[in-house]
Amino acid sequence: MSRRCLICKKGPKAGKNVAHSKKTTVRRFLPNIQKKKFKLKNKIYDGYICTRCMRTYKEEIVYL
């Protein structure tokens, strides 16, 4: 599955888990991506959109 938002292009970020002993391991922070079919600015999209964009464009997005 594509982990990238169609609108803001938000994708996975890298970081580290830090244990109590200060040992670090690499991890990924995944965005909250939902699969939706929606209409924005008279154009129909079918794909993945992050929940932040859903809230930001709440009045402008029409879900189909």
Secondary structure, 3 states (H helix, E strand, C coil): CCCCCCCCCCCCEEEEEECCCCCEEEEEECCCEEEEEEEECCEEEEEEEEHHHHHHCCCCCEEC
